[in-house]
Amino acid sequence: MARFDPYENNGGTCVAVAGADYCVVAADTRLSVGYSILSRDHSKIAQLADKCVLASSGFQGDIKALQKNLAAKELIYEHNHNKKMSCPAMAQLLSNTLYYKRFFPYYAFNVLGGLDSEGKGCVFTYDAVGSYERTGYSAQGTGSTLMMPVLDNQLKSPSPLLLPARVSSSSLEFELFNPLMVVFLTPLSESEAVDLVKDVFASATERDIYTGDRLEIVVINSSGTQREYIELRKD
Amino acid sequence: MNVYLGDSGLAGDCGGRREGGGREGRKKQGGDCKLLGSQRMHGGPACPSVSPSPPSSPLFLAKWQLRLPSLLRLHRGPHRTRPPFFPRSPILEKKKKATPPPPPPPPIKIVTRARRDPQTLPHAGKVGTLESTRRLKEGEGASRMFRNQYDTDVTTWSPQGRLFQVEYAMEAVKQGSACVGLRSSTHAVLAAANKPASELSSYQRKVFRVAEHAGVALAGLTADGRVLSRFLRNECINHSFVYEAPLPISRLALRLADKAQRSWKRPYGVGLLVAGLDETGAHLYYNCPSGNYFEYQAFAIGSRSQAAKTFLERRFEGYNDYTPEQLIKDALSAIKETLQGEKLTSANCTVAIVGRKDDGTIEPFQMIDATRIQEIIDSMEAAEEAPPAEPSSMQEEERTSDAAPMDI
């Protein structure tokens, strides 16, 4: 007798990269179940606050419920504090919301990206029960195992004492080269970050069956939020 | 035989006269006792009225009178006291016979709800149209006790079919500072007069955002208003969560009205002007503490709101076609009416607007910031100072009915 399985993996991959004054959040738009495609045009990205964007892959039913839950809590925060939630505040709220369902978790692998209160890019990466960490970049979902090594190679400095792979912004020198400061930023410019994300998705699409169709890229910077769509392989 | 004093053998002493007036005296001694009929001689042994104490004494109370007090009362009059417990000498009684009968006791005072002329009351003219019987100042003594009978508990009706606690709650609304609301077919505006509690304090917030598409302005007990705003916010959030659509304003007003129907709680002492936008356009509702609510084109609540209402009554018919700027100006003018002479500045009023813009997008509920309000006030005053021949929106002193349409 097959027991009712409350979960289903709808596939997909999400990526976020933080820069000095921007944040790039990207996800594919394919919705699958098993070996079938349910939709080629399903967005995994939700804008929770004006400087805060959540991308999640996993079970879309739980993801939808999680997004609605967070949106309602954000409204309550706005009513109580008379301002919109900042990205670090939303990060903590997401962690708490996920842990709240520790014994019947949301099947959602989340990446939260946005600008913090100082205007610097921030990315938070989560597991299914709310353990989170602020990083400079992250990938979650079925294609994450294909993407993370590439991102690490391109963006991660082996040690804070050593020169990072690429430095483009001179204003970050103090933060990037100072061994005492832990930096959660990548040294890329905005356009470089977007190109890197496109490359990485193109690579993952080749080998991951759940990733493909179309790529939705959201860039958050001081002037607001821009959205871009790139076609990916549809097989 | 007198039950207390024994039979002293006197006969006919009552003389047919009983105190307890109001009634004619009985027949004189020797005649038929009206009470007992012709069988008995007045004063004879069977006459129950025989007693050593003279009948004219206020202490007289015959034995049978003790047993049948109700009969007595009907016959003899209301007041009776117990007989004395000491014997009276016959000499004394004879002497007392000569004394004139005491005046009849005053009739029992049945206390009714006296109707006092409201003009004589100290608060005449200051409060609303409640009947004077229910409006008492402190320390009016015993007369206050009766009028309190029906107004202590919100679950008690008065004989006139009123719930006084609810009506008193509505009085609390009239004590708050003024708020006005008005709407066109696409926009709704709420404005409030900011009256700080003292020179040293800041003013209470009176306009609250409830959702992106709705807000409230309140008058009365601000603490109750805060509780209700939080309730409304939750209702809107829950509705959008379940239906993925904004809560229509009529239903928002209904939820608020239903909240007033808690019999175990005191009524909320705050009146709310609920303004918002939904699929059917912009709406303005007024919710009373009583649980009633009505939709309005324009309304004002709070102290001195009658001046604002008079102003709005003259102009409301054209409001459906007003632009948002015109609505804001009228709202400010209405608030100015309630200030009664005080200068209107952006510091003593708050204005908020919600509506649908011409391109179809929603203009979310938000307060208009102080600099912009000041600009609008300045432009209104400039228009007022224009030559008198030019009809202006700010000539509220005009009592003529031909107020020119706003041409701003």
Interface residues (C-beta under 8 A of the other chain):
Chain A: K68 A72 L75 I76 H79
Chain B: R209 R230 R233 N234 I237 N238 S240 F241
